[in-house]
Amino acid sequence: MAAAKILTLACFRNERSRTDLSARPHYPSMPKYPKGVSTKEKEKIEGSESKALFSVIGMTCSACAGSVEKAIKRLPGIREAVVDVLNNRAQVIFYPSFVNEEQIRETIEDVGFEASLIQDETSEGSTQVCRVRIKGMTCTTCSNSVEASLLGVQGFKKVQVALATEEAEIQYDAKLISYIELLKAVDDSGFEAELISTGEDISRMQLKVDGISLSDSWETIKSSLEAQPGVQTVDVSQTLQKISLSYKPDMTGPRNFIEVIESVGLGRFKAMIYPEEGGRDSHKHEQVKQYYRAFLWSLIFTIPVFLTSMVFMYVPGIKHVFDTKIMKMLTVGEVLRWVLATPVQFIIGWRFYYGSYKALRHGSANMDVLIALGTNAAYFYSVYIVLRAATSKTFEGTDFFETSSMLICFVLLGKYLEVLAKGKTSAAIAKLMDLAPETATLLTLDTDGNVINEKEIDSRLIQKNDVLKVLPGAKVACDGFVIRGQSYVNESMITGESRPVPKRKGDTVIGGTVNQNGVLHIKATRVGSESALSQIVRLVESAQMAKAPVQKLADRISKFFVPLVIFLSISTWLAWFLAGKFNTYPKSWIPSSMDSFQLALQFGISVMVIACPCALGLATPTAVMVGTGIGASQGVLIKGGQALESAHKVNCIVFDKTGTLTEGKPLVVSTRLLSQMTLREFYELVAAAGINSEHPLAKAVVEYAKKFGEDEENQIWPEAREFAAITGHGVKAIVRNQEILVGNKSLMLDQGIAIPIEAEELLAEAEDLAQTGILVSIGGTVAGIIAISDPLKPSARDVISILKSMNIKSIVVTGDNKGTAHSIAKQVGIETVIAEAKPEQKSEKVKELQAEGYIVAMVGDGINDSPALVAADVGMAIGAGTDIAIEAADIVLMKSNLEDVITAIDLSRKTFSRIRLNYVWALGYNVLGIPIAAGALYPSLRFRLPPWIAGAAMAASSVSVVCWSLLLKNYKRPKKLDTLEVREIRVE
């Protein structure tokens, strides 16, 4: 159940201050058609759906929202209705042929609320999101260039560029611009853009069709598919033998399309899902291969250059051969080195020229510029030496061909290792994507539900409402619910819950989980990109896109880093050259094979190539990628770098009580009647009044009342009139011509109901036992008291104790009565308690704590917690909580275990410790490396860094930063939590 709630996160927006009404899941209902309406007419009607947004004034709680939602859904032609009690709005998707906005508005007002149509905001649906792969980015300067190129595009809204994955997520107004124009803007910035997906891909698919030779056949297939109910668009590519479709998954699916295509060809045509190209992994593998091939080719040419310049010159016989004069002072060795170094410089090293051109064309400079300048300086100076030797009888000089070729060789080696390591940072996503099975067993049932046929199909061909068979040891192919059988299912790969979860008829199952010991028949509810697994993957991908605030440091440095390095390089060369020219240092400092100009040139080149902007750019995103991936594998979904950075600073946590510190499953433990009536009569009236309430306590009372009925499953309660839910107090209604009040002490006093002394004593007794006492008034007199207990979570006390040892303050803020709240707080060891708090008061308390200097985390699960979740520095939603709470949170605890609060904070601290270490290494490397390359140690120690060693050090710095981040993959949650889990198992 916890992971199913994550389905709402597909529409997650970074703007936490508002709730996206469309984010909540709902099973749409089709309109009720009059008799005689044909299939074609139905399709036409359903294809013309409209959306309306209403302002609804007067709602005070979830019960109000529920009554509005139910009333709207009773109207004919309503496809979907979602009510947001926090923002006082209702969003309705409907078919205008059956109902209009005015009828919906009147229906809402009939329920008792003031409603009005909001005209301006119905266009919000035009915002689309596309994911783009951007090839050629090497450092933060590159990602900044991409962002800058999109800013001037009309219709562009927002972009997040992930340097570590070379991907971007772009939000844009689909009415003003298409994703094709956005790709062109990125291409114009000097990088190669490739579309990964758009927001429209959820109901799209591609089929490959074999056996077609005539173009007329393609047209026949196209028209046949377009005639199918639910098909929206059909595009045919004859050259690729591909058909692209968009469709309504509630009405049709891929198997239907394949059947249509094969029936058109009378068995001659064969249709299948179009083979995938591998996506991100394919791109990464290709990138690794490219760098590996480039490195090998550079090595083939560089080794002879190195040997002729560094090794053979010390071997007497061979030295004589290479020193043989060809033309005047030009030797065999110089010509050979020139020939071998040229392809390395201009063919293998072309990528650095191209990268430099793209960067400089847009007024920025990146690592490619530094490498191109450094290698060009060495290469063209060497060419000058060779030409001078060929035209002079007395000139003697030393070439630096080994410097340029070895520099390129080591840089390519570094890039190869870097890309290899970066690929491992997203291993968590790859593991999640691999959880889905390749095949599934499809069952065909008769009208009585008996199995008449079963066959194995590609899991991508599963459609909604399919019945699937899951054998012991097999993976569940998609989200759904059990219709037959019982078993235990291992959900650890999705939720992180280590214990198998029992499943029987009616229970939900999650795609990608493993059935253990029994055969299950499940009905598919969410397939493909709508599944919980796909939603989690998208959430983690989005989280890895989002920049942490600490990344701004690297962004600021990158703006002036390369120009500064070029300035320092020229200054270094000039200083050493002038010092040698004016004899300010001894001649003995100059190596025998060089002169003062060449020594100065070597220092200048070393400074240019040792500086590394890439290490700074990778310091944060690689750590965030690994951290969020590890969190997802442990059932902690962290929505990006902002949440990670805030969580590691948390020093105060505000806990909701019900469903957070407690199990959230209240049970009636005792009933005391204060009037002459039977328990059955009493509970009939109470249940009739509370059946329309969404409150957990009301649901517990209604569930308990069923025990006194004749039919527990299909209990019918007396009619309740004039129902009203009073926020924070209870409910009231007229049942059998008597006014029924069910709620707390405040409700009774506000309604003028006298509370007898006996009732006061019973309330106090219940509160002492950490129970919630509910008063019931019938006809103006207190008729009974119901005591409800919501047991503490087994680990609650230990979690609070661990948080204290981490110097984190804990507070309880709840809407429950003071007695129960203080009793629960005392049991878990929390001293500060705010009871009987309304949603806005919870939010105000969070803001008060922030004003006192605390970094506040809020942990909650209900709609009434969402304002506080938004107001807190870090909002943590219990995964089994409501959709709105999950939407408002920064971190989702999928297992609904309190221990994961500690895991989230500990993981964020470890991740940011790694980020700091990365920055210390990246900055320290440049701060120390540049002076050493400039010759700071040469006067005293005669130590200098040749350019090729400086280049190797530069390449190693990027690789080391990525490797530091990869060490996070070894993260283990605090050992104290393992003992808690063992203890919890024993308790159960």
VOTI-708559 format. One record per residue (C-alpha): x, y, z; residue in one letter. Coordinates in steps of 0.02 Angstrom, whole numbers, padded with zeros to 5 digits, always signed. Example, Ala and Ser with C-alpha at 12.3 -4.5 7.8 and 13.67 -1.06 7.14 Angstrom:
2
+00615-00225+00390A
+00684-00053+00357S
***
This chain:
988
+00000+00000+00000M
+00140+00119+00044A
+00221+00108-00127A
+00053+00126-00215A
+00040+00301-00142K
+00197+00348-00235I
+00097+00342-00396L
+00041+00519-00360T
+00219+00583-00372L
+00227+00575-00561A
+00156+00751-00567C
+00270+00812-00427F
+00319+00994-00446R
+00462+01084-00363N
+00343+01227-00317E
+00296+01152-00149R
+00180+01293-00100S
+00035+01227-00204R
-00049+01058-00230T
-00074+00992-00405D
-00251+00929-00410L
-00214+00812-00553S
-00081+00721-00452A
-00205+00615-00355R
-00246+00445-00429P
-00423+00404-00476H
-00505+00265-00572Y
-00606+00358-00701P
-00785+00310-00732S
-00859+00308-00907M
-01019+00403-00941P
-01185+00312-00940K
-01246+00305-01120Y
-01429+00308-01174P
-01488+00154-01264K
-01453+00149-01450G
-01289+00245-01445V
-01165+00160-01563S
-00982+00123-01523T
-00927+00255-01648K
-01040+00386-01567E
-00974+00338-01396K
-00795+00362-01456E
-00840+00532-01528K
-00922+00586-01367I
-00778+00526-01258E
-00651+00608-01371G
-00724+00780-01329S
-00691+00784-01142E
-00670+00951-01053S
-00589+01009-00892K
-00659+01134-00768A
-00587+01206-00607L
-00706+01268-00472F
-00679+01371-00316S
-00774+01287-00173V
-00799+01394-00017I
-00850+01322+00151G
-00754+01156+00155M
-00671+01127+00323T
-00610+00947+00320C
-00589+00792+00214S
-00769+00742+00249A
-00827+00900+00159C
-00713+00861+00013A
-00779+00682+00009G
-00961+00738+00003S
-00925+00860-00140V
-00828+00727-00236E
-00966+00597-00216K
-01100+00719-00271A
-01005+00766-00429I
-00969+00585-00474K
-01155+00543-00467R
-01184+00657-00616L
-01187+00574-00789P
-01035+00605-00900G
-00908+00634-00761I
-00740+00557-00804R
-00642+00616-00653E
-00669+00728-00502A
-00537+00779-00375V
-00569+00896-00229V
-00430+00989-00138D
-00492+01044+00034V
-00333+01141+00072L
-00347+01259-00077N
-00538+01253-00083N
-00542+01192-00262R
-00619+01053-00364A
-00554+00994-00532Q
-00678+00900-00643V
-00649+00812-00809I
-00815+00782-00896F
-00901+00748-01063Y
-00997+00905-01118P
-01126+00799-01211S
-01192+00738-01044F
-01159+00878-00919V
-01097+01058-00917N
-01005+01174-00796E
-01164+01255-00732E
-01242+01088-00685Q
-01082+01039-00593I
-01079+01206-00502R
-01263+01188-00449E
-01229+01011-00387T
-01088+01075-00275I
-01201+01210-00205E
-01339+01081-00174D
-01217+00992-00057V
-01207+01154+00044G
-01053+01245-00020F
-01027+01402-00122E
-00953+01363-00294A
-00890+01467-00440S
-00800+01422-00602L
-00618+01478-00614I
-00589+01532-00793Q
-00407+01584-00795D
-00322+01429-00728E
-00395+01298-00843T
-00247+01325-00960S
-00119+01257-00838E
-00124+01090-00928G
-00024+01166-01071S
+00137+01147-00970T
+00236+00999-01035Q
+00397+00919-00977V
+00526+00837-01091C
+00685+00745-01048R
+00834+00773-01161V
+01004+00691-01175R
+01141+00821-01207I
+01303+00755-01279K
+01467+00849-01260G
+01451+00926-01086M
+01612+00913-00986T
+01600+01039-00844C
+01486+01163-00755T
+01521+01295-00887T
+01440+01182-01017C
+01282+01156-00914S
+01271+01343-00883N
+01284+01373-01071S
+01138+01256-01103V
+01032+01345-00973E
+01077+01515-01046A
+01032+01458-01223S
+00854+01416-01169L
+00818+01574-01069L
+00778+01678-01222G
+00659+01551-01300V
+00476+01602-01293Q
+00371+01473-01202G
+00519+01404-01103F
+00483+01395-00916K
+00617+01299-00822K
+00764+01182-00849V
+00866+01068-00737Q
+01030+01009-00813V
+01117+00856-00737A
+01301+00860-00782L
+01334+00688-00709A
+01205+00602-00821T
+01217+00725-00967E
+01029+00746-00963E
+00908+00891-00943A
+00726+00907-00891E
+00639+01054-00977I
+00469+01128-00933Q
+00385+01226-01072Y
+00217+01292-01131D
+00158+01172-01266A
+00043+01307-01337K
+00190+01422-01375L
+00331+01304-01420I
+00366+01123-01461S
+00504+01013-01394Y
+00582+01011-01569I
+00617+01199-01554E
+00693+01171-01381L
+00809+01036-01452L
+00861+01157-01588K
+00902+01290-01457A
+01014+01167-01365V
+01097+01117-01530D
+01129+01300-01568D
+01220+01316-01402S
+01351+01196-01470G
+01292+01030-01398F
+01201+00883-01474E
+01025+00863-01404A
+00925+00702-01415E
+00747+00678-01351L
+00725+00543-01217I
+00541+00566-01176S
+00400+00693-01165T
+00252+00709-01048G
+00146+00638-01188E
+00236+00469-01189D
+00129+00390-01053I
-00003+00332-01179S
+00109+00310-01331R
+00190+00155-01404M
+00281+00098-01561Q
+00253-00062-01659L
+00363-00146-01789K
+00269-00229-01932V
+00350-00359-02047D
+00282-00432-02209G
+00213-00274-02290I
+00268-00237-02467S
+00133-00120-02534L
+00102+00059-02476S
-00086+00027-02490D
-00070-00101-02351S
+00005+00031-02237W
-00142+00146-02271E
-00265+00004-02235T
-00180-00034-02070I
-00178+00150-02023K
-00363+00175-02058S
-00406+00013-01965S
-00310+00070-01811L
-00386+00245-01816E
-00559+00163-01814A
-00523+00077-01649Q
-00605+00152-01492P
-00479+00250-01388G
-00348+00273-01525V
-00301+00457-01539Q
-00162+00468-01669T
-00075+00346-01787V
+00089+00387-01876D
+00167+00269-02003V
+00351+00259-02055S
+00363+00139-02202Q
+00553+00148-02214T
+00574+00095-02032L
+00422-00021-02039Q
+00362+00069-01884K
+00190+00125-01823I
+00178+00253-01681S
+00013+00266-01586L
-00059+00371-01448S
-00210+00300-01359Y
-00319+00299-01203K
-00257+00155-01094P
-00427+00140-01009D
-00508+00093-01175M
-00378-00007-01274T
-00200-00071-01273G
-00056-00145-01373P
-00128-00321-01394R
-00282-00249-01477N
-00171-00155-01601F
-00071-00311-01643I
-00232-00412-01671E
-00300-00277-01788V
-00138-00270-01890I
-00126-00459-01907E
-00310-00477-01952S
-00291-00347-02090V
-00152-00451-02168G
-00246-00615-02145L
-00096-00685-02053G
+00033-00619-02177R
+00084-00471-02067F
+00181-00494-01906K
+00173-00355-01775A
+00276-00336-01616M
+00335-00202-01494I
+00468-00098-01583Y
+00641-00148-01517P
+00709-00023-01392E
+00876+00057-01428E
+00937+00044-01250G
+00908+00225-01199G
+01025+00299-01074R
+01128+00141-01048D
+01156+00123-01234S
+01219+00302-01243H
+01336+00274-01096K
+01406+00112-01166H
+01436+00197-01333E
+01522+00343-01245Q
+01634+00223-01149V
+01679+00133-01311K
+01719+00297-01400Q
+01839+00355-01264Y
+01917+00182-01252Y
+01948+00175-01440R
+02016+00353-01443A
+02132+00313-01297F
+02197+00154-01380L
+02233+00242-01544W
+02320+00385-01455S
+02422+00258-01357L
+02478+00171-01518I
+02550+00334-01583F
+02608+00406-01417T
+02715+00259-01359I
+02840+00275-01504P
+02845+00464-01478V
+02882+00438-01293F
+03016+00306-01329L
+03107+00410-01460T
+03111+00565-01350S
+03130+00493-01174M
+03207+00318-01186V
+03305+00287-01347F
+03406+00445-01323M
+03497+00353-01183Y
+03530+00194-01285V
+03696+00222-01380P
+03664+00121-01539G
+03483+00173-01563I
+03522+00355-01514K
+03642+00365-01661H
+03506+00310-01783V
+03379+00439-01723F
+03510+00578-01719D
+03555+00550-01902T
+03535+00711-02001K
+03412+00711-02148I
+03419+00893-02199M
+03540+01015-02119K
+03504+01001-01930M
+03340+00903-01951L
+03356+00727-01877T
+03266+00562-01907V
+03195+00566-01729G
+03117+00738-01753E
+03032+00690-01916V
+02968+00526-01842L
+02897+00615-01689R
+02815+00747-01799W
+02733+00614-01908V
+02670+00514-01759L
+02612+00664-01655A
+02512+00746-01797T
+02366+00619-01804P
+02357+00623-01614V
+02346+00813-01616Q
+02222+00839-01758F
+02126+00676-01783I
+02115+00595-01611I
+02120+00766-01527G
+01988+00841-01643W
+01857+00827-01505R
+01950+00959-01404F
+01954+01080-01550Y
+01770+01054-01583Y
+01725+01073-01400G
+01828+01233-01389S
+01744+01305-01543Y
+01570+01272-01474K
+01613+01349-01305A
+01701+01503-01373L
+01563+01533-01501R
+01445+01565-01355H
+01564+01669-01254G
+01616+01538-01127S
+01770+01432-01099A
+01784+01254-01036N
+01911+01117-01009M
+01925+01086-01197D
+01991+01263-01218V
+02130+01231-01092L
+02181+01066-01172I
+02175+01138-01348A
+02282+01288-01298L
+02407+01182-01202G
+02431+01050-01336T
+02435+01179-01477N
+02570+01277-01387A
+02678+01120-01372A
+02640+01055-01547Y
+02664+01215-01646F
+02819+01263-01550Y
+02888+01090-01595S
+02840+01119-01778V
+02936+01283-01770Y
+03088+01189-01701I
+03077+01060-01843V
+03061+01191-01980L
+03201+01295-01906R
+03314+01142-01899A
+03273+01099-02079A
+03326+01273-02139T
+03479+01305-02030S
+03652+01226-02021K
+03687+01284-01845T
+03518+01285-01754F
+03494+01161-01612E
+03330+01145-01519G
+03221+01020-01427T
+03045+00979-01487D
+02897+00946-01370F
+02797+00826-01478F
+02792+00702-01334E
+02711+00838-01227T
+02562+00864-01344S
+02533+00680-01386S
+02556+00615-01208M
+02446+00753-01141L
+02303+00704-01258I
+02332+00520-01220C
+02320+00544-01030F
+02170+00660-01043V
+02078+00529-01147L
+02124+00396-01019L
+02054+00507-00883G
+01893+00540-00979K
+01872+00353-01011Y
+01891+00313-00826L
+01777+00459-00780E
+01636+00405-00897V
+01656+00226-00835L
+01640+00283-00654A
+01498+00405-00689K
+01398+00262-00765G
+01402+00174-00597K
+01327+00323-00505T
+01157+00287-00582S
+01163+00100-00546A
+01015+00116-00426A
+00900+00171-00568I
+00963+00032-00680A
+00925-00096-00543K
+00749-00026-00522L
+00716-00034-00709M
+00777-00214-00716D
+00649-00270-00586L
+00507-00281-00712A
+00492-00458-00783P
+00505-00486-00970E
+00354-00601-00982T
+00188-00631-00894A
+00056-00768-00893T
-00110-00702-00959L
-00271-00791-00907L
-00434-00797-01003T
-00587-00818-00891L
-00766-00867-00930D
-00917-00774-00863T
-00909-00874-00700D
-00726-00829-00671G
-00656-00999-00717N
-00491-01009-00811V
-00518-01070-00990I
-00349-01025-01063N
-00177-00961-01015E
-00030-00902-01120K
+00138-00818-01096E
+00151-00641-01166I
+00278-00499-01169D
+00249-00398-01010S
+00242-00239-01116R
+00081-00307-01194L
-00013-00309-01029I
-00170-00201-01030Q
-00278-00133-00891K
-00401-00259-00816N
-00301-00408-00880D
-00300-00558-00763V
-00125-00626-00736L
-00059-00783-00651K
+00092-00765-00538V
+00181-00927-00490L
+00289-00949-00334P
+00460-00872-00364G
+00398-00767-00510A
+00394-00578-00519K
+00231-00482-00518V
+00219-00405-00693A
+00119-00248-00652C
+00021-00160-00515D
-00147-00237-00473G
-00247-00325-00340F
-00270-00509-00294V
-00431-00589-00353I
-00385-00769-00307R
-00257-00858-00200G
-00148-00809-00054Q
+00039-00797-00030S
+00183-00695+00041Y
+00262-00566-00073V
+00438-00497-00055N
+00424-00308-00081E
+00598-00263-00019S
+00658-00212-00192M
+00523-00076-00200I
+00486-00023-00022T
+00643-00081+00068G
+00533-00185+00186E
+00637-00339+00225S
+00493-00448+00286R
+00378-00536+00161P
+00204-00459+00156V
+00051-00575+00163P
-00069-00557+00017K
-00244-00624-00006R
-00401-00580-00104K
-00423-00391-00118G
-00244-00345-00070D
-00141-00237-00188T
+00021-00297-00266V
+00162-00197-00345I
+00247-00234-00510G
+00426-00296-00492G
+00399-00381-00323T
+00425-00569-00301V
+00289-00694-00257N
+00356-00822-00133Q
+00252-00975-00095N
+00075-00974-00168G
-00008-00951-00337V
-00092-00782-00358L
-00216-00721-00488H
-00208-00533-00501I
-00306-00403-00598K
-00198-00268-00680A
-00239-00088-00630T
-00084+00010-00680R
+00031-00044-00820V
+00183+00021-00911G
+00233+00198-00865S
+00085+00214-00746E
+00152+00079-00629S
+00226+00116-00458A
+00396+00055-00518L
+00397+00175-00666S
+00339+00318-00556Q
+00478+00285-00431I
+00607+00279-00570V
+00544+00446-00637R
+00546+00521-00463L
+00725+00467-00431V
+00777+00530-00603E
+00697+00699-00567S
+00780+00703-00396A
+00950+00673-00476Q
+00915+00817-00596M
+00881+00944-00458A
+01033+01045-00406K
+01081+01060-00224A
+01107+01240-00165P
+01289+01200-00128V
+01312+01173-00317Q
+01300+01362-00336K
+01480+01373-00271L
+01543+01274-00421A
+01432+01375-00539D
+01505+01539-00475R
+01684+01477-00487I
+01659+01407-00662S
+01615+01579-00732K
+01792+01645-00710F
+01893+01485-00685F
+01956+01453-00863V
+01995+01636-00905P
+02090+01648-00740L
+02189+01491-00780V
+02234+01558-00953I
+02291+01721-00873F
+02396+01627-00744L
+02471+01518-00880S
+02525+01666-00987I
+02588+01756-00831S
+02690+01604-00780T
+02769+01588-00952W
+02806+01774-00959L
+02881+01780-00783A
+02998+01632-00815W
+03044+01695-00988F
+03087+01870-00927L
+03180+01798-00777A
+03286+01694-00896G
+03308+01838-01019K
+03377+01952-00886F
+03477+01814-00797N
+03384+01829-00632T
+03411+01645-00596Y
+03568+01538-00621P
+03598+01454-00790K
+03617+01291-00697S
+03428+01290-00669W
+03400+01262-00854I
+03401+01076-00906P
+03536+01032-01031S
+03409+00991-01168S
+03320+01160-01155M
+03346+01347-01157D
+03260+01478-01048S
+03117+01503-01172F
+03079+01317-01177Q
+03084+01303-00988L
+02963+01449-00973A
+02850+01370-01105L
+02845+01205-01011Q
+02793+01294-00849F
+02658+01391-00942G
+02586+01235-01026I
+02588+01139-00861S
+02486+01275-00775V
+02360+01274-00917M
+02330+01087-00920V
+02338+01047-00734I
+02187+01156-00690A
+02027+01055-00686C
+01854+01134-00688P
+01774+00962-00713C
+01813+00903-00537A
+01720+01052-00464L
+01571+01024-00577G
+01557+00839-00531L
+01583+00860-00342A
+01398+00885-00300T
+01293+00798-00435P
+01384+00631-00427T
+01363+00622-00237A
+01179+00673-00249V
+01150+00540-00383M
+01224+00402-00278V
+01140+00465-00117G
+00964+00474-00191T
+00989+00305-00275G
+01042+00223-00112I
+00895+00306-00024G
+00773+00234-00153A
+00845+00060-00128S
+00814+00075+00060Q
+00635+00140+00043G
+00677+00324+00069V
+00630+00430-00083L
+00724+00595-00076I
+00662+00728-00197K
+00828+00803-00249G
+00981+00893-00187G
+00883+01030-00098Q
+00801+00901+00016A
+00967+00814+00046L
+01055+00975+00092E
+00917+01033+00210S
+00898+00863+00294A
+01080+00855+00348H
+01057+01017+00448K
+00896+00964+00538V
+00904+00990+00727N
+00718+00986+00769C
+00584+00863+00713I
+00397+00894+00731V
+00296+00732+00737F
+00112+00711+00703D
+00036+00582+00820K
-00096+00479+00729T
-00019+00368+00596G
+00156+00434+00631T
+00201+00394+00811L
+00052+00274+00818T
+00001+00137+00698E
-00136+00244+00623G
-00259+00100+00642K
-00374+00153+00786P
-00481+00021+00867L
-00629+00034+00984V
-00573-00041+01150V
-00723-00003+01263S
-00898+00070+01264T
-00991+00141+01416R
-01177+00176+01396L
-01255+00311+01503L
-01434+00283+01443S
-01560+00142+01432Q
-01525+00068+01260M
-01437-00083+01186T
-01264-00076+01108L
-01342-00120+00939R
-01462+00027+00946E
-01325+00142+01008F
-01202+00096+00870Y
-01334+00103+00733E
-01360+00287+00771L
-01174+00325+00794V
-01125+00235+00632A
-01264+00321+00533A
-01197+00490+00590A
-01014+00447+00559G
-01024+00348+00396I
-00998+00505+00291N
-00842+00559+00386S
-00666+00526+00320E
-00587+00539+00493H
-00492+00382+00550P
-00582+00381+00717L
-00752+00388+00632A
-00701+00245+00518K
-00646+00143+00670A
-00816+00170+00754V
-00912+00123+00595V
-00805-00033+00573E
-00837-00084+00754Y
-01024-00051+00735A
-01033-00180+00595K
-01007-00317+00726K
-01182-00283+00794F
-01267-00296+00623G
-01339-00449+00540E
-01229-00433+00384D
-01054-00364+00419E
-01008-00354+00235E
-01164-00264+00171N
-01224-00168+00322Q
-01360-00039+00289I
-01369+00107+00411W
-01515+00222+00446P
-01526+00380+00340E
-01431+00531+00407A
-01493+00706+00364R
-01410+00875+00386E
-01240+00795+00407F
-01101+00916+00456A
-00919+00885+00497A
-00847+01011+00622I
-00658+01024+00600T
-00562+00971+00754G
-00720+00927+00850H
-00828+00791+00772G
-00989+00768+00672V
-01174+00798+00691K
-01326+00735+00597A
-01512+00700+00612I
-01546+00512+00623V
-01721+00445+00654R
-01778+00621+00696N
-01649+00636+00835Q
-01497+00750+00836E
-01340+00645+00852I
-01175+00725+00904L
-01016+00620+00900V
-00854+00704+00950G
-00746+00778+01087N
-00786+00878+01241K
-00772+01044+01148S
-00908+00992+01026L
-01028+00956+01168M
-00994+01121+01256L
-01010+01220+01094D
-01178+01139+01060Q
-01240+01171+01237G
-01239+00989+01292I
-01212+00962+01477A
-01077+00834+01519I
-01115+00730+01675P
-00981+00701+01806I
-00977+00514+01767E
-00934+00555+01585A
-00797+00675+01640E
-00720+00537+01747E
-00728+00410+01605L
-00644+00535+01487L
-00502+00566+01610A
-00481+00379+01636E
-00467+00350+01447A
-00341+00490+01425E
-00232+00420+01564D
-00225+00258+01464L
-00174+00354+01307A
-00345+00321+01234Q
-00458+00444+01144T
-00627+00467+01226G
-00773+00507+01109I
-00935+00575+01179L
-01101+00530+01098V
-01252+00640+01123S
-01425+00578+01070I
-01568+00702+01076G
-01471+00829+01179G
-01410+00706+01312T
-01242+00618+01329V
-01288+00437+01296A
-01118+00353+01299G
-00930+00360+01285I
-00824+00264+01162I
-00640+00236+01204A
-00526+00216+01053I
-00346+00162+01060S
-00216+00188+00925D
-00066+00084+00979P
+00110+00156+00973L
+00227+00095+00839K
+00348-00029+00922P
+00502+00072+00876S
+00436+00246+00922A
+00519+00262+01092R
+00688+00198+01030D
+00684+00313+00878V
+00654+00465+00988I
+00797+00408+01101S
+00916+00391+00952I
+00865+00563+00889L
+00910+00636+01060K
+01082+00556+01047S
+01099+00643+00877M
+01060+00810+00963N
+00893+00825+00875I
+00745+00895+00972K
+00577+00805+00954S
+00405+00885+00970I
+00227+00816+00954V
+00096+00924+00868V
-00075+00841+00855T
-00258+00879+00838G
-00299+00752+00974D
-00349+00799+01153N
-00218+00855+01278K
-00232+00704+01392G
-00203+00576+01255T
-00067+00680+01171A
+00031+00702+01335H
+00011+00518+01377S
+00079+00463+01206I
+00221+00590+01217A
+00268+00528+01390K
+00276+00348+01329Q
+00397+00390+01188V
+00500+00516+01287G
+00448+00681+01207I
+00431+00829+01324E
+00356+00965+01213T
+00175+00935+01161V
+00052+01045+01066I
-00121+00965+01069A
-00290+01005+00988E
-00197+01095+00847A
-00283+01135+00684K
-00187+01119+00518P
-00144+01304+00512E
-00085+01298+00694Q
+00035+01156+00651K
+00107+01263+00514S
+00122+01413+00631E
+00215+01307+00760K
+00340+01254+00626V
+00369+01437+00580K
+00393+01483+00765E
+00528+01351+00782L
+00613+01415+00625Q
+00609+01592+00696A
+00699+01524+00850E
+00840+01464+00738G
+00794+01281+00718Y
+00807+01187+00554I
+00640+01097+00562V
+00582+00933+00488A
+00398+00887+00493M
+00345+00705+00492V
+00161+00673+00452G
+00039+00570+00351D
-00126+00661+00335G
-00207+00801+00235I
-00204+00909+00392N
-00014+00888+00397D
+00020+00955+00222S
+00028+01142+00268P
+00159+01101+00400A
+00252+00985+00279L
+00263+01130+00156V
+00314+01257+00289A
+00452+01147+00362A
+00630+01151+00299D
+00610+00965+00263V
+00441+00880+00248G
+00440+00692+00276M
+00282+00598+00226A
+00240+00425+00289I
+00218+00319+00133G
+00052+00247+00190A
-00017+00423+00213G
-00128+00526+00102T
-00085+00578-00074D
-00083+00764-00033I
+00038+00737+00111A
+00155+00637-00003I
+00143+00772-00137E
+00189+00910-00013A
+00337+00817+00063A
+00522+00825+00018D
+00557+00648+00076I
+00439+00499+00068V
+00463+00355+00190L
+00392+00210+00089M
+00395+00081+00228K
+00299+00195+00349S
+00430+00152+00480N
+00491+00287+00599L
+00666+00214+00588E
+00679+00284+00413D
+00673+00460+00482V
+00844+00422+00556I
+00900+00336+00395T
+00851+00490+00293A
+00946+00610+00407I
+01097+00496+00424D
+01106+00468+00235L
+01095+00655+00201S
+01235+00687+00326R
+01345+00555+00247K
+01308+00621+00072T
+01350+00800+00117F
+01505+00746+00208S
+01556+00666+00043R
+01513+00825-00053I
+01621+00928+00064R
+01763+00804+00041L
+01741+00815-00147N
+01752+01005-00141Y
+01904+01001-00025V
+01989+00884-00148W
+01937+00979-00306A
+01979+01151-00238L
+02134+01091-00144G
+02198+01004-00300Y
+02186+01165-00402N
+02251+01277-00263V
+02404+01167-00234L
+02427+01099-00410G
+02432+01264-00505I
+02576+01340-00401P
+02676+01179-00413I
+02647+01173-00602A
+02701+01357-00610A
+02870+01309-00534G
+02845+01363-00354A
+02955+01218-00294L
+03084+01232-00433Y
+03200+01361-00353P
+03220+01263-00191S
+03195+01080-00242L
+03224+01084-00431R
+03057+00996-00444F
+02945+01033-00591R
+02792+00950-00670L
+02813+00913-00855P
+02653+00955-00951P
+02608+00773-00985W
+02616+00732-00799I
+02514+00889-00761A
+02384+00828-00887G
+02380+00656-00808A
+02354+00737-00637A
+02211+00840-00708M
+02126+00685-00777A
+02152+00593-00612A
+02067+00732-00513S
+01900+00708-00602S
+01908+00520-00586V
+01949+00531-00401S
+01799+00645-00365V
+01681+00522-00450V
+01761+00376-00356C
+01741+00468-00189W
+01556+00485-00228S
+01543+00302-00276L
+01604+00253-00103L
+01431+00306-00043L
+01366+00145-00121K
+01439+00058+00032N
+01321+00157+00146Y
+01247+00058+00289K
+01111+00131+00398R
+01153+00154+00584P
+01178-00012+00673K
+01057+00041+00811K
+00915+00027+00686L
+00955-00156+00648D
+00928-00199+00831T
+00761-00106+00826L
+00704-00209+00678E
+00747-00372+00765V
+00653-00314+00920R
+00502-00265+00814E
+00495-00436+00733I
+00494-00518+00905R
+00353-00405+00963V
+00249-00454+00813E
***
